[in-house]
Amino acid sequence: MSVLHLLNRPGALDTCVAHVVEGDAVLLLGDGVYAAADPRLAALEAPVAAIDEDAAGRAVALPPPVRPLGYDGFVALVADHDASVSWT
């Protein structure tokens, strides 16, 4: 079962990355975009994206492997995964 992990704040990153497995995906949104530069995200065997408007609104650069994603892409990610978990 693939899971979309929604990271809403950087303080929840430890718990989030501990539960990510191959086939999952991570989406940074809201204040979660502040975690974009954390090296643990690059070490995951799962794609990582961030809502581009949230990153821009907080003046956060999105380094690789974090890819910018609009709201249409957010909807597509939700549809592509069996379940989602919000980490706050």
C-alpha positions as MATLAB code, in Angstrom:
seq = 'MSVLHLLNRPGALDTCVAHVVEGDAVLLLGDGVYAAADPRLAALEAPVAAIDEDAAGRAVALPPPVRPLGYDGFVALVADHDASVSWT';
ca = [
       0.000    0.000    0.000;
       1.480    3.347   -1.029;
       1.161    6.264    1.356;
       1.377    9.987    0.715;
       3.017   11.623    3.737;
       1.890   15.231    4.191;
       4.412   17.168    6.268;
       2.763   20.292    7.676;
       5.508   21.490   10.009;
       9.251   20.829   10.167;
       9.091   19.621   13.773;
       7.277   16.497   12.581;
      10.049   15.485   10.161;
      11.621   12.909   12.506;
       8.391   10.971   12.846;
       7.541   11.326    9.170;
      10.832    9.991    7.772;
      10.734    7.089   10.228;
       7.545    5.862    8.545;
       8.369    6.427    4.861;
       9.009    3.266    2.847;
       9.730    2.584   -0.809;
       6.672    3.331   -2.922;
       5.522    6.189   -0.678;
       5.841    9.904   -1.395;
       6.376   12.968    0.795;
       4.730   16.335    0.243;
       5.864   19.422    2.144;
       3.118   21.972    2.598;
       2.486   24.987    4.772;
       5.326   25.467    7.249;
       6.556   21.981    6.309;
       8.444   23.589    3.412;
      10.996   24.825    5.964;
      12.261   21.213    6.100;
      13.119   21.201    2.374;
      16.884   21.465    2.911;
      17.038   18.681    5.510;
      19.454   15.987    4.238;
      17.194   13.210    5.518;
      14.792   13.964    2.682;
      17.503   13.319    0.086;
      18.233    9.963    1.712;
      14.652    8.714    1.351;
      13.748    6.095   -1.225;
      10.617    8.069   -2.007;
       9.938   11.140   -4.123;
       9.712   14.434   -2.253;
       7.749   17.460   -3.443;
       6.644   20.776   -1.971;
       3.757   23.082   -2.727;
       5.412   25.798   -4.782;
       3.155   28.596   -3.494;
       3.936   27.681    0.123;
       7.680   27.708   -0.573;
       7.491   31.013   -2.459;
       5.362   32.628    0.231;
       7.965   31.706    2.835;
      10.979   32.533    0.619;
      12.188   28.925    0.837;
      14.373   27.560   -1.967;
      13.616   23.969   -2.930;
      16.885   22.078   -3.361;
      17.047   18.756   -5.189;
      15.518   16.248   -4.725;
      12.528   18.350   -3.613;
      10.462   19.237   -6.649;
       7.982   22.105   -6.777;
       4.361   21.103   -7.188;
       1.174   23.078   -7.762;
      -2.242   22.243   -6.375;
      -3.146   20.180   -9.453;
      -0.080   18.050   -8.763;
      -1.158   17.740   -5.126;
      -4.510   16.335   -6.247;
      -2.737   13.908   -8.596;
      -0.497   12.688   -5.752;
      -3.517   12.032   -3.540;
      -5.199   10.090   -6.345;
      -2.032    8.072   -7.035;
      -1.654    6.794   -3.460;
      -3.762    4.371   -1.472;
      -3.694    6.431    1.726;
      -2.392    9.674    3.170;
      -1.021   10.605    6.570;
      -0.673   14.157    7.884;
       2.323   14.878   10.091;
       1.799   17.999   12.184;
];
